[in-house]
Amino acid sequence: MDTVEPPKGKKGIIGEDGVIRSAGKAVLGADDVAGLVEILEGIRSVKEAGVPHRDIEILF
């Protein structure tokens, strides 16, 4: 969950390999957030599908 404040004027570019990167030395700041979103989306999906499961405890 640790992120750094991105500098003003940051730009992202899509490389030839399809990976999004910073256009310079700026931090895009999405790496940690993307992992959090995946965890939360997984929980939401299980709840919406009504899949039986044990107790789920998430600690950030």
C-alpha distance matrix in Angstrom:
0.0 3.8 6.3 9.9 12.5 14.6 18.3 21.0 22.8 20.2 21.6 20.6 23.3 24.1 25.6 28.7 26.7 24.8 21.4 19.7 19.2 19.3 22.9 22.8 20.5 18.0 14.4 13.8 10.1 9.9 9.1 5.5 6.6 9.7 8.8 7.7 10.9 12.9 12.3 13.3 16.1 17.4 17.8 19.5 21.7 23.0 23.7 25.6 27.5 28.6 28.1 29.0 26.3 25.6 23.3 19.6 17.1 13.4 11.3 7.6
3.8 0.0 3.7 6.9 10.0 12.4 15.9 18.9 21.1 18.6 20.4 19.8 22.7 23.9 25.3 28.5 26.8 25.2 21.6 19.7 18.5 18.0 21.4 20.7 18.0 15.8 12.3 12.8 9.2 10.4 9.7 7.0 8.8 12.0 11.6 11.2 14.1 16.1 15.9 17.0 19.6 21.0 21.6 23.1 25.4 26.7 27.5 29.2 31.2 32.4 31.8 32.7 29.9 29.1 26.8 23.2 20.5 16.8 14.4 10.7
6.3 3.7 0.0 3.8 6.7 8.7 12.3 15.2 17.3 14.9 16.8 16.6 19.7 21.2 22.8 26.3 24.9 23.2 19.6 17.3 15.8 14.8 18.2 17.5 15.0 12.3 9.0 9.5 6.0 8.3 8.6 7.2 8.4 11.6 12.4 12.3 14.5 16.8 17.4 18.1 20.3 22.2 23.1 24.1 26.3 28.0 28.8 30.1 32.2 33.8 33.4 34.7 32.1 31.7 29.5 25.8 23.4 19.6 17.5 13.7
9.9 6.9 3.8 0.0 3.8 6.1 9.1 12.4 14.8 12.8 15.4 15.8 19.1 21.2 22.7 26.4 25.6 24.0 20.4 17.7 15.6 13.8 16.6 15.4 12.6 10.0 7.4 9.0 6.8 10.2 11.0 10.5 11.6 14.6 15.8 15.9 17.8 20.2 21.0 21.6 23.6 25.7 26.7 27.5 29.7 31.6 32.3 33.5 35.7 37.3 37.0 38.4 35.9 35.4 33.2 29.5 27.0 23.3 21.0 17.3
12.5 10.0 6.7 3.8 0.0 3.8 6.5 9.2 12.1 10.7 13.8 15.0 18.6 21.2 23.1 26.9 26.5 24.6 21.3 18.1 16.1 13.8 16.1 15.0 12.7 9.5 7.8 9.1 7.7 11.2 13.1 13.0 13.1 16.1 17.9 17.7 19.0 21.8 22.9 23.0 24.8 27.3 28.2 28.6 30.8 33.0 33.4 34.3 36.7 38.5 38.6 40.1 37.8 37.6 35.2 31.5 29.2 25.4 23.4 19.6
14.6 12.4 8.7 6.1 3.8 0.0 3.8 6.6 8.7 7.0 10.1 11.6 15.2 18.0 20.0 23.8 23.7 21.9 18.8 15.4 13.2 10.5 12.5 11.7 9.9 6.3 5.4 6.6 6.9 10.4 12.7 13.7 13.7 16.0 18.4 18.7 19.5 22.1 23.8 24.0 25.2 27.9 29.1 29.3 31.2 33.7 34.4 34.9 37.2 39.2 39.3 41.1 39.0 39.1 37.0 33.3 31.2 27.4 25.7 22.0
18.3 15.9 12.3 9.1 6.5 3.8 0.0 3.8 6.4 6.0 9.7 12.2 15.6 18.9 20.8 24.5 25.1 23.4 20.5 17.0 14.5 11.2 12.0 10.7 9.2 6.2 7.5 9.2 10.4 13.9 16.1 17.4 17.5 19.6 22.1 22.4 23.1 25.7 27.5 27.7 28.8 31.5 32.8 32.9 34.7 37.3 37.9 38.3 40.7 42.8 43.0 44.9 42.8 42.9 40.8 37.1 35.0 31.2 29.4 25.7
21.0 18.9 15.2 12.4 9.2 6.6 3.8 0.0 3.8 5.6 9.2 12.4 15.8 19.3 21.5 25.2 26.1 24.2 21.8 18.1 16.0 12.6 12.7 12.1 11.6 8.8 10.4 11.1 12.8 15.7 18.5 19.9 19.4 21.3 24.2 24.4 24.6 27.4 29.3 29.1 30.0 33.0 34.3 33.9 35.7 38.6 39.0 39.1 41.5 43.8 44.2 46.3 44.5 44.8 42.7 39.0 37.1 33.3 31.8 28.1
22.8 21.1 17.3 14.8 12.1 8.7 6.4 3.8 0.0 3.8 6.5 10.1 13.1 16.7 19.0 22.6 23.9 22.0 19.9 16.3 14.4 11.1 10.4 10.5 11.3 8.8 11.0 11.1 13.6 16.1 18.9 20.9 20.3 21.7 24.8 25.4 25.1 27.7 30.1 29.9 30.3 33.3 34.9 34.4 35.9 38.9 39.5 39.3 41.6 44.1 44.6 46.9 45.3 45.8 44.0 40.3 38.6 34.9 33.7 30.0
20.2 18.6 14.9 12.8 10.7 7.0 6.0 5.6 3.8 0.0 3.8 6.9 10.2 13.7 16.0 19.6 20.6 18.7 16.4 12.7 10.7 7.5 7.6 8.1 8.9 5.9 7.7 7.5 10.5 12.8 15.4 17.7 17.4 18.5 21.6 22.5 22.3 24.6 27.1 27.2 27.6 30.4 32.2 31.9 33.2 36.2 37.1 36.9 39.0 41.6 41.8 44.1 42.4 43.0 41.3 37.6 36.0 32.3 31.1 27.5
21.6 20.4 16.8 15.4 13.8 10.1 9.7 9.2 6.5 3.8 0.0 3.8 6.7 10.3 12.7 16.3 17.5 15.5 13.7 10.1 8.6 6.0 5.5 7.7 9.8 7.7 9.1 8.0 11.6 12.9 15.4 18.3 17.9 18.2 21.4 22.8 22.2 24.1 27.0 27.2 27.1 29.8 32.0 31.6 32.5 35.6 36.7 36.3 38.1 40.9 41.1 43.6 42.1 43.0 41.6 37.9 36.6 33.0 32.2 28.8
20.6 19.8 16.6 15.8 15.0 11.6 12.2 12.4 10.1 6.9 3.8 0.0 3.8 6.9 9.6 13.2 14.0 11.9 10.0 6.4 5.5 4.6 5.3 8.5 10.5 8.8 9.2 7.1 10.8 11.2 13.3 16.5 16.3 15.9 19.1 20.9 20.1 21.6 24.7 25.2 24.8 27.3 29.8 29.4 30.0 33.1 34.5 34.1 35.6 38.5 38.5 41.1 39.6 40.6 39.5 35.8 34.8 31.3 30.7 27.5
23.3 22.7 19.7 19.1 18.6 15.2 15.6 15.8 13.1 10.2 6.7 3.8 0.0 3.8 6.2 9.6 11.1 9.3 8.2 5.5 5.4 6.1 5.7 9.4 12.2 11.5 12.1 10.3 13.8 13.7 15.2 18.8 18.7 17.7 20.8 23.0 22.0 22.9 26.2 27.1 26.2 28.5 31.3 30.9 31.1 34.2 35.9 35.3 36.5 39.6 39.4 42.1 40.8 42.0 41.2 37.5 36.8 33.4 33.1 30.0
24.1 23.9 21.2 21.2 21.2 18.0 18.9 19.3 16.7 13.7 10.3 6.9 3.8 0.0 3.8 6.7 7.8 5.6 5.6 4.4 6.3 8.8 9.0 12.5 15.1 14.5 14.5 12.3 15.4 14.4 15.3 19.1 19.0 17.2 20.1 22.6 21.4 21.8 25.3 26.3 25.1 27.0 30.1 29.8 29.5 32.6 34.5 33.8 34.7 37.9 37.5 40.3 39.2 40.6 40.1 36.6 36.2 32.9 33.0 30.2
25.6 25.3 22.8 22.7 23.1 20.0 20.8 21.5 19.0 16.0 12.7 9.6 6.2 3.8 0.0 3.8 5.2 5.2 5.4 6.3 7.1 9.8 9.8 12.7 15.3 15.6 15.8 14.3 17.3 16.5 16.7 20.5 21.0 19.1 21.5 24.5 23.6 23.5 26.9 28.4 27.2 28.7 32.0 32.0 31.5 34.4 36.6 36.0 36.6 39.8 39.1 41.8 40.5 41.9 41.6 38.1 37.7 34.4 34.5 31.7
28.7 28.5 26.3 26.4 26.9 23.8 24.5 25.2 22.6 19.6 16.3 13.2 9.6 6.7 3.8 0.0 3.8 5.4 7.5 9.5 10.8 13.6 13.2 16.1 18.7 19.3 19.5 18.0 20.8 19.8 19.6 23.4 24.0 21.7 23.9 27.0 25.9 25.4 28.9 30.5 29.0 30.3 33.7 33.7 32.8 35.6 38.1 37.3 37.6 40.9 40.0 42.8 41.7 43.3 43.3 39.9 39.8 36.7 37.0 34.5
26.7 26.8 24.9 25.6 26.5 23.7 25.1 26.1 23.9 20.6 17.5 14.0 11.1 7.8 5.2 3.8 0.0 3.8 5.6 8.9 10.6 14.0 14.7 17.2 19.3 19.7 19.2 17.5 19.8 18.3 17.6 21.3 22.0 19.4 21.2 24.6 23.6 22.7 26.1 28.0 26.4 27.4 30.9 31.1 30.1 32.7 35.4 34.8 34.9 38.1 37.0 39.7 38.5 40.1 40.2 36.8 36.8 33.9 34.3 32.0
24.8 25.2 23.2 24.0 24.6 21.9 23.4 24.2 22.0 18.7 15.5 11.9 9.3 5.6 5.2 5.4 3.8 0.0 3.8 6.5 9.4 12.9 13.9 16.9 19.0 18.6 17.8 15.5 17.8 15.9 15.8 19.4 19.6 16.9 19.2 22.2 20.9 20.2 23.8 25.3 23.6 24.9 28.4 28.3 27.4 30.2 32.6 31.9 32.2 35.5 34.7 37.5 36.5 38.2 38.1 34.8 34.9 31.9 32.4 30.1
21.4 21.6 19.6 20.4 21.3 18.8 20.5 21.8 19.9 16.4 13.7 10.0 8.2 5.6 5.4 7.5 5.6 3.8 0.0 3.8 6.3 10.1 11.9 14.5 16.0 15.6 14.4 12.3 14.4 12.7 12.3 16.0 16.6 14.2 16.4 19.5 18.7 18.2 21.6 23.3 22.1 23.5 26.8 27.0 26.5 29.2 31.5 31.2 31.7 34.8 33.9 36.5 35.2 36.5 36.2 32.7 32.5 29.3 29.5 27.0
19.7 19.7 17.3 17.7 18.1 15.4 17.0 18.1 16.3 12.7 10.1 6.4 5.5 4.4 6.3 9.5 8.9 6.5 3.8 0.0 3.8 7.1 9.2 12.0 13.6 12.5 11.5 9.1 11.6 10.3 10.9 14.7 14.9 13.1 15.9 18.5 17.6 18.0 21.4 22.6 21.7 23.6 26.6 26.6 26.5 29.4 31.4 31.0 32.0 35.0 34.5 37.1 35.7 36.9 36.2 32.6 32.1 28.7 28.7 25.9
19.2 18.5 15.8 15.6 16.1 13.2 14.5 16.0 14.4 10.7 8.6 5.5 5.4 6.3 7.1 10.8 10.6 9.4 6.3 3.8 0.0 3.8 6.3 8.5 9.9 9.3 8.7 7.4 10.4 10.4 10.9 14.6 15.4 14.4 16.9 19.5 19.3 19.9 22.9 24.3 24.0 25.8 28.6 28.9 29.1 31.9 33.8 33.7 34.8 37.6 37.1 39.4 37.7 38.6 37.7 34.1 33.1 29.6 29.1 26.0
19.3 18.0 14.8 13.8 13.8 10.5 11.2 12.6 11.1 7.5 6.0 4.6 6.1 8.8 9.8 13.6 14.0 12.9 10.1 7.1 3.8 0.0 3.8 5.3 6.7 5.8 6.4 6.1 9.7 11.0 12.1 15.4 16.1 16.0 18.6 20.8 20.8 22.0 24.8 25.9 25.9 28.0 30.5 30.7 31.3 34.1 35.7 35.7 37.2 39.9 39.5 41.8 40.0 40.6 39.4 35.7 34.4 30.8 29.9 26.5
22.9 21.4 18.2 16.6 16.1 12.5 12.0 12.7 10.4 7.6 5.5 5.3 5.7 9.0 9.8 13.2 14.7 13.9 11.9 9.2 6.3 3.8 0.0 3.8 7.1 7.2 9.3 9.4 13.2 14.6 15.8 19.1 19.7 19.6 22.3 24.4 24.2 25.5 28.4 29.4 29.2 31.4 33.9 33.9 34.5 37.4 39.0 38.8 40.2 43.1 42.8 45.2 43.5 44.3 43.1 39.4 38.2 34.5 33.6 30.2
22.8 20.7 17.5 15.4 15.0 11.7 10.7 12.1 10.5 8.1 7.7 8.5 9.4 12.5 12.7 16.1 17.2 16.9 14.5 12.0 8.5 5.3 3.8 0.0 3.8 5.5 8.5 10.1 13.5 15.6 16.6 19.5 20.6 20.9 23.4 25.4 25.7 27.1 29.6 30.8 31.0 33.1 35.5 35.8 36.6 39.3 40.8 40.9 42.4 45.1 44.6 46.8 44.9 45.4 44.1 40.3 38.8 35.0 33.8 30.3
20.5 18.0 15.0 12.6 12.7 9.9 9.2 11.6 11.3 8.9 9.8 10.5 12.2 15.1 15.3 18.7 19.3 19.0 16.0 13.6 9.9 6.7 7.1 3.8 0.0 3.8 6.7 9.5 12.1 14.8 15.4 17.9 19.4 20.3 22.3 24.1 25.0 26.4 28.6 29.9 30.6 32.5 34.7 35.2 36.3 38.8 40.3 40.7 42.3 44.7 44.2 46.1 43.9 44.1 42.6 38.8 37.0 33.3 31.7 28.1
18.0 15.8 12.3 10.0 9.5 6.3 6.2 8.8 8.8 5.9 7.7 8.8 11.5 14.5 15.6 19.3 19.7 18.6 15.6 12.5 9.3 5.8 7.2 5.5 3.8 0.0 3.8 6.4 9.0 12.0 13.3 15.6 16.6 17.7 20.1 21.5 22.2 24.0 26.2 27.1 27.8 30.1 32.0 32.4 33.7 36.2 37.5 37.8 39.7 42.0 41.7 43.7 41.6 41.9 40.2 36.4 34.6 30.8 29.3 25.6
14.4 12.3 9.0 7.4 7.8 5.4 7.5 10.4 11.0 7.7 9.1 9.2 12.1 14.5 15.8 19.5 19.2 17.8 14.4 11.5 8.7 6.4 9.3 8.5 6.7 3.8 0.0 3.8 5.5 8.6 9.7 11.8 12.9 14.2 16.4 17.8 18.7 20.5 22.5 23.5 24.4 26.6 28.4 29.0 30.3 32.7 34.0 34.5 36.3 38.6 38.2 40.1 37.9 38.1 36.4 32.6 30.8 27.1 25.6 22.0
13.8 12.8 9.5 9.0 9.1 6.6 9.2 11.1 11.1 7.5 8.0 7.1 10.3 12.3 14.3 18.0 17.5 15.5 12.3 9.1 7.4 6.1 9.4 10.1 9.5 6.4 3.8 0.0 3.8 5.8 8.0 10.5 10.7 11.6 14.3 15.7 15.9 17.9 20.2 20.9 21.5 23.9 25.9 26.1 27.3 29.9 31.2 31.4 33.3 35.7 35.5 37.6 35.6 36.1 34.6 30.8 29.3 25.6 24.6 21.1
10.1 9.2 6.0 6.8 7.7 6.9 10.4 12.8 13.6 10.5 11.6 10.8 13.8 15.4 17.3 20.8 19.8 17.8 14.4 11.6 10.4 9.7 13.2 13.5 12.1 9.0 5.5 3.8 0.0 3.8 5.9 7.3 7.6 9.4 11.7 12.6 13.4 15.6 17.4 18.1 19.2 21.5 23.2 23.6 25.2 27.6 28.6 29.3 31.2 33.3 33.1 35.0 32.9 33.1 31.3 27.6 25.9 22.1 20.9 17.4
9.9 10.4 8.3 10.2 11.2 10.4 13.9 15.7 16.1 12.8 12.9 11.2 13.7 14.4 16.5 19.8 18.3 15.9 12.7 10.3 10.4 11.0 14.6 15.6 14.8 12.0 8.6 5.8 3.8 0.0 3.8 5.8 5.2 5.8 8.7 10.0 10.2 12.1 14.4 15.2 15.8 18.1 20.1 20.4 21.7 24.2 25.5 25.9 27.7 30.0 29.7 31.8 29.8 30.4 28.9 25.1 23.8 20.2 19.6 16.4
9.1 9.7 8.6 11.0 13.1 12.7 16.1 18.5 18.9 15.4 15.4 13.3 15.2 15.3 16.7 19.6 17.6 15.8 12.3 10.9 10.9 12.1 15.8 16.6 15.4 13.3 9.7 8.0 5.9 3.8 0.0 3.8 5.6 5.4 6.9 9.2 10.3 11.2 13.2 14.9 15.7 17.3 19.4 20.5 21.5 23.6 25.2 26.1 27.5 29.6 28.9 30.7 28.5 28.8 27.5 23.8 22.5 18.9 18.2 15.2
5.5 7.0 7.2 10.5 13.0 13.7 17.4 19.9 20.9 17.7 18.3 16.5 18.8 19.1 20.5 23.4 21.3 19.4 16.0 14.7 14.6 15.4 19.1 19.5 17.9 15.6 11.8 10.5 7.3 5.8 3.8 0.0 3.8 5.4 5.4 6.6 8.9 10.2 11.2 12.8 14.5 15.9 17.5 18.8 20.3 22.0 23.4 24.7 26.3 28.1 27.4 28.8 26.4 26.3 24.7 20.9 19.3 15.6 14.6 11.4
6.6 8.8 8.4 11.6 13.1 13.7 17.5 19.4 20.3 17.4 17.9 16.3 18.7 19.0 21.0 24.0 22.0 19.6 16.6 14.9 15.4 16.1 19.7 20.6 19.4 16.6 12.9 10.7 7.6 5.2 5.6 3.8 0.0 3.8 5.4 5.1 6.2 8.7 10.1 10.6 12.1 14.3 15.7 16.4 18.1 20.3 21.3 22.2 24.2 26.0 25.8 27.5 25.4 25.7 23.9 20.2 18.8 15.1 14.6 11.6
9.7 12.0 11.6 14.6 16.1 16.0 19.6 21.3 21.7 18.5 18.2 15.9 17.7 17.2 19.1 21.7 19.4 16.9 14.2 13.1 14.4 16.0 19.6 20.9 20.3 17.7 14.2 11.6 9.4 5.8 5.4 5.4 3.8 0.0 3.8 5.4 5.1 6.3 8.9 10.0 10.4 12.4 14.5 15.2 16.2 18.5 20.1 20.7 22.2 24.5 24.0 26.0 24.2 24.9 23.7 20.0 19.2 15.8 16.1 13.6
8.8 11.6 12.4 15.8 17.9 18.4 22.1 24.2 24.8 21.6 21.4 19.1 20.8 20.1 21.5 23.9 21.2 19.2 16.4 15.9 16.9 18.6 22.3 23.4 22.3 20.1 16.4 14.3 11.7 8.7 6.9 5.4 5.4 3.8 0.0 3.8 5.4 5.2 6.5 8.8 9.9 10.8 12.8 14.4 15.4 17.1 18.9 20.1 21.3 23.2 22.3 23.9 21.6 22.0 20.9 17.1 16.3 12.9 13.2 11.2
7.7 11.2 12.3 15.9 17.7 18.7 22.4 24.4 25.4 22.5 22.8 20.9 23.0 22.6 24.5 27.0 24.6 22.2 19.5 18.5 19.5 20.8 24.4 25.4 24.1 21.5 17.8 15.7 12.6 10.0 9.2 6.6 5.1 5.4 3.8 0.0 3.8 5.4 5.2 6.3 8.5 10.0 11.0 12.4 14.3 15.8 16.9 18.4 20.2 21.7 21.2 22.7 20.4 20.6 18.9 15.2 14.0 10.5 10.8 8.7
10.9 14.1 14.5 17.8 19.0 19.5 23.1 24.6 25.1 22.3 22.2 20.1 22.0 21.4 23.6 25.9 23.6 20.9 18.7 17.6 19.3 20.8 24.2 25.7 25.0 22.2 18.7 15.9 13.4 10.2 10.3 8.9 6.2 5.1 5.4 3.8 0.0 3.8 5.5 5.1 5.9 8.5 10.0 10.3 11.9 14.2 15.3 16.1 18.0 19.9 19.9 21.9 20.2 21.0 19.6 16.1 15.6 12.5 13.7 12.0
12.9 16.1 16.8 20.2 21.8 22.1 25.7 27.4 27.7 24.6 24.1 21.6 22.9 21.8 23.5 25.4 22.7 20.2 18.2 18.0 19.9 22.0 25.5 27.1 26.4 24.0 20.5 17.9 15.6 12.1 11.2 10.2 8.7 6.3 5.2 5.4 3.8 0.0 3.8 5.5 5.1 6.1 8.7 9.8 10.4 12.4 14.3 15.2 16.3 18.4 17.7 19.8 18.1 19.2 18.4 14.9 15.1 12.4 14.1 13.1
12.3 15.9 17.4 21.0 22.9 23.8 27.5 29.3 30.1 27.1 27.0 24.7 26.2 25.3 26.9 28.9 26.1 23.8 21.6 21.4 22.9 24.8 28.4 29.6 28.6 26.2 22.5 20.2 17.4 14.4 13.2 11.2 10.1 8.9 6.5 5.2 5.5 3.8 0.0 3.8 5.5 5.2 6.5 8.8 10.0 11.0 12.7 14.5 15.7 17.0 16.2 17.6 15.5 16.0 14.9 11.3 11.3 8.7 10.7 10.5
13.3 17.0 18.1 21.6 23.0 24.0 27.7 29.1 29.9 27.2 27.2 25.2 27.1 26.3 28.4 30.5 28.0 25.3 23.3 22.6 24.3 25.9 29.4 30.8 29.9 27.1 23.5 20.9 18.1 15.2 14.9 12.8 10.6 10.0 8.8 6.3 5.1 5.5 3.8 0.0 3.8 5.4 5.2 6.2 8.6 10.1 10.7 12.3 14.3 15.6 15.6 17.3 15.5 16.3 14.8 11.4 11.5 9.1 11.4 11.2
16.1 19.6 20.3 23.6 24.8 25.2 28.8 30.0 30.3 27.6 27.1 24.8 26.2 25.1 27.2 29.0 26.4 23.6 22.1 21.7 24.0 25.9 29.2 31.0 30.6 27.8 24.4 21.5 19.2 15.8 15.7 14.5 12.1 10.4 9.9 8.5 5.9 5.1 5.5 3.8 0.0 3.8 5.4 5.0 6.0 8.6 9.8 10.4 12.1 14.2 14.3 16.7 15.6 17.2 16.4 13.4 14.3 12.5 15.0 14.8
17.4 21.0 22.2 25.7 27.3 27.9 31.5 33.0 33.3 30.4 29.8 27.3 28.5 27.0 28.7 30.3 27.4 24.9 23.5 23.6 25.8 28.0 31.4 33.1 32.5 30.1 26.6 23.9 21.5 18.1 17.3 15.9 14.3 12.4 10.8 10.0 8.5 6.1 5.2 5.4 3.8 0.0 3.8 5.5 5.2 6.3 8.7 10.0 10.7 12.5 11.7 13.8 12.5 14.2 14.0 11.1 12.7 11.5 14.5 15.1
17.8 21.6 23.1 26.7 28.2 29.1 32.8 34.3 34.9 32.2 32.0 29.8 31.3 30.1 32.0 33.7 30.9 28.4 26.8 26.6 28.6 30.5 33.9 35.5 34.7 32.0 28.4 25.9 23.2 20.1 19.4 17.5 15.7 14.5 12.8 11.0 10.0 8.7 6.5 5.2 5.4 3.8 0.0 3.8 5.4 5.3 6.3 8.7 10.1 10.8 10.5 12.1 10.6 11.9 11.1 8.4 10.1 9.5 12.9 14.1
19.5 23.1 24.1 27.5 28.6 29.3 32.9 33.9 34.4 31.9 31.6 29.4 30.9 29.8 32.0 33.7 31.1 28.3 27.0 26.6 28.9 30.7 33.9 35.8 35.2 32.4 29.0 26.1 23.6 20.4 20.5 18.8 16.4 15.2 14.4 12.4 10.3 9.8 8.8 6.2 5.0 5.5 3.8 0.0 3.8 5.5 5.2 6.1 8.5 10.0 10.9 13.2 12.7 14.6 13.8 11.6 13.3 12.6 15.8 16.5
21.7 25.4 26.3 29.7 30.8 31.2 34.7 35.7 35.9 33.2 32.5 30.0 31.1 29.5 31.5 32.8 30.1 27.4 26.5 26.5 29.1 31.3 34.5 36.6 36.3 33.7 30.3 27.3 25.2 21.7 21.5 20.3 18.1 16.2 15.4 14.3 11.9 10.4 10.0 8.6 6.0 5.2 5.4 3.8 0.0 3.8 5.5 5.2 6.1 8.6 8.9 12.0 12.1 14.7 14.9 13.0 15.4 15.0 18.3 19.2
23.0 26.7 28.0 31.6 33.0 33.7 37.3 38.6 38.9 36.2 35.6 33.1 34.2 32.6 34.4 35.6 32.7 30.2 29.2 29.4 31.9 34.1 37.4 39.3 38.8 36.2 32.7 29.9 27.6 24.2 23.6 22.0 20.3 18.5 17.1 15.8 14.2 12.4 11.0 10.1 8.6 6.3 5.3 5.5 3.8 0.0 3.8 5.6 5.2 6.2 5.7 8.3 8.3 11.1 11.7 10.5 13.5 14.0 17.6 19.2
23.7 27.5 28.8 32.3 33.4 34.4 37.9 39.0 39.5 37.1 36.7 34.5 35.9 34.5 36.6 38.1 35.4 32.6 31.5 31.4 33.8 35.7 39.0 40.8 40.3 37.5 34.0 31.2 28.6 25.5 25.2 23.4 21.3 20.1 18.9 16.9 15.3 14.3 12.7 10.7 9.8 8.7 6.3 5.2 5.5 3.8 0.0 3.8 5.5 5.2 6.8 8.8 9.3 11.7 11.5 10.7 13.5 14.3 17.9 19.6
25.6 29.2 30.1 33.5 34.3 34.9 38.3 39.1 39.3 36.9 36.3 34.1 35.3 33.8 36.0 37.3 34.8 31.9 31.2 31.0 33.7 35.7 38.8 40.9 40.7 37.8 34.5 31.4 29.3 25.9 26.1 24.7 22.2 20.7 20.1 18.4 16.1 15.2 14.5 12.3 10.4 10.0 8.7 6.1 5.2 5.6 3.8 0.0 3.8 5.4 8.0 11.0 12.3 15.2 15.3 14.5 17.2 17.5 21.0 22.3
27.5 31.2 32.2 35.7 36.7 37.2 40.7 41.5 41.6 39.0 38.1 35.6 36.5 34.7 36.6 37.6 34.9 32.2 31.7 32.0 34.8 37.2 40.2 42.4 42.3 39.7 36.3 33.3 31.2 27.7 27.5 26.3 24.2 22.2 21.3 20.2 18.0 16.3 15.7 14.3 12.1 10.7 10.1 8.5 6.1 5.2 5.5 3.8 0.0 3.8 5.4 9.0 11.0 14.4 15.5 15.1 18.3 19.0 22.6 24.1
28.6 32.4 33.8 37.3 38.5 39.2 42.8 43.8 44.1 41.6 40.9 38.5 39.6 37.9 39.8 40.9 38.1 35.5 34.8 35.0 37.6 39.9 43.1 45.1 44.7 42.0 38.6 35.7 33.3 30.0 29.6 28.1 26.0 24.5 23.2 21.7 19.9 18.4 17.0 15.6 14.2 12.5 10.8 10.0 8.6 6.2 5.2 5.4 3.8 0.0 3.8 6.3 8.9 12.1 13.3 13.7 17.1 18.5 22.3 24.3
28.1 31.8 33.4 37.0 38.6 39.3 43.0 44.2 44.6 41.8 41.1 38.5 39.4 37.5 39.1 40.0 37.0 34.7 33.9 34.5 37.1 39.5 42.8 44.6 44.2 41.7 38.2 35.5 33.1 29.7 28.9 27.4 25.8 24.0 22.3 21.2 19.9 17.7 16.2 15.6 14.3 11.7 10.5 10.9 8.9 5.7 6.8 8.0 5.4 3.8 0.0 3.8 6.3 10.0 12.0 12.5 16.1 17.7 21.5 23.6
29.0 32.7 34.7 38.4 40.1 41.1 44.9 46.3 46.9 44.1 43.6 41.1 42.1 40.3 41.8 42.8 39.7 37.5 36.5 37.1 39.4 41.8 45.2 46.8 46.1 43.7 40.1 37.6 35.0 31.8 30.7 28.8 27.5 26.0 23.9 22.7 21.9 19.8 17.6 17.3 16.7 13.8 12.1 13.2 12.0 8.3 8.8 11.0 9.0 6.3 3.8 0.0 3.8 7.2 9.7 11.3 15.0 17.4 21.1 23.7
26.3 29.9 32.1 35.9 37.8 39.0 42.8 44.5 45.3 42.4 42.1 39.6 40.8 39.2 40.5 41.7 38.5 36.5 35.2 35.7 37.7 40.0 43.5 44.9 43.9 41.6 37.9 35.6 32.9 29.8 28.5 26.4 25.4 24.2 21.6 20.4 20.2 18.1 15.5 15.5 15.6 12.5 10.6 12.7 12.1 8.3 9.3 12.3 11.0 8.9 6.3 3.8 0.0 3.8 6.5 8.0 11.7 14.2 17.8 20.7
25.6 29.1 31.7 35.4 37.6 39.1 42.9 44.8 45.8 43.0 43.0 40.6 42.0 40.6 41.9 43.3 40.1 38.2 36.5 36.9 38.6 40.6 44.3 45.4 44.1 41.9 38.1 36.1 33.1 30.4 28.8 26.3 25.7 24.9 22.0 20.6 21.0 19.2 16.0 16.3 17.2 14.2 11.9 14.6 14.7 11.1 11.7 15.2 14.4 12.1 10.0 7.2 3.8 0.0 3.8 6.3 9.6 12.7 16.0 19.3
23.3 26.8 29.5 33.2 35.2 37.0 40.8 42.7 44.0 41.3 41.6 39.5 41.2 40.1 41.6 43.3 40.2 38.1 36.2 36.2 37.7 39.4 43.1 44.1 42.6 40.2 36.4 34.6 31.3 28.9 27.5 24.7 23.9 23.7 20.9 18.9 19.6 18.4 14.9 14.8 16.4 14.0 11.1 13.8 14.9 11.7 11.5 15.3 15.5 13.3 12.0 9.7 6.5 3.8 0.0 3.8 6.6 10.0 13.2 16.6
19.6 23.2 25.8 29.5 31.5 33.3 37.1 39.0 40.3 37.6 37.9 35.8 37.5 36.6 38.1 39.9 36.8 34.8 32.7 32.6 34.1 35.7 39.4 40.3 38.8 36.4 32.6 30.8 27.6 25.1 23.8 20.9 20.2 20.0 17.1 15.2 16.1 14.9 11.3 11.4 13.4 11.1 8.4 11.6 13.0 10.5 10.7 14.5 15.1 13.7 12.5 11.3 8.0 6.3 3.8 0.0 3.8 6.6 10.0 13.2
17.1 20.5 23.4 27.0 29.2 31.2 35.0 37.1 38.6 36.0 36.6 34.8 36.8 36.2 37.7 39.8 36.8 34.9 32.5 32.1 33.1 34.4 38.2 38.8 37.0 34.6 30.8 29.3 25.9 23.8 22.5 19.3 18.8 19.2 16.3 14.0 15.6 15.1 11.3 11.5 14.3 12.7 10.1 13.3 15.4 13.5 13.5 17.2 18.3 17.1 16.1 15.0 11.7 9.6 6.6 3.8 0.0 3.8 6.6 10.1
13.4 16.8 19.6 23.3 25.4 27.4 31.2 33.3 34.9 32.3 33.0 31.3 33.4 32.9 34.4 36.7 33.9 31.9 29.3 28.7 29.6 30.8 34.5 35.0 33.3 30.8 27.1 25.6 22.1 20.2 18.9 15.6 15.1 15.8 12.9 10.5 12.5 12.4 8.7 9.1 12.5 11.5 9.5 12.6 15.0 14.0 14.3 17.5 19.0 18.5 17.7 17.4 14.2 12.7 10.0 6.6 3.8 0.0 3.8 6.6
11.3 14.4 17.5 21.0 23.4 25.7 29.4 31.8 33.7 31.1 32.2 30.7 33.1 33.0 34.5 37.0 34.3 32.4 29.5 28.7 29.1 29.9 33.6 33.8 31.7 29.3 25.6 24.6 20.9 19.6 18.2 14.6 14.6 16.1 13.2 10.8 13.7 14.1 10.7 11.4 15.0 14.5 12.9 15.8 18.3 17.6 17.9 21.0 22.6 22.3 21.5 21.1 17.8 16.0 13.2 10.0 6.6 3.8 0.0 3.8
7.6 10.7 13.7 17.3 19.6 22.0 25.7 28.1 30.0 27.5 28.8 27.5 30.0 30.2 31.7 34.5 32.0 30.1 27.0 25.9 26.0 26.5 30.2 30.3 28.1 25.6 22.0 21.1 17.4 16.4 15.2 11.4 11.6 13.6 11.2 8.7 12.0 13.1 10.5 11.2 14.8 15.1 14.1 16.5 19.2 19.2 19.6 22.3 24.1 24.3 23.6 23.7 20.7 19.3 16.6 13.2 10.1 6.6 3.8 0.0
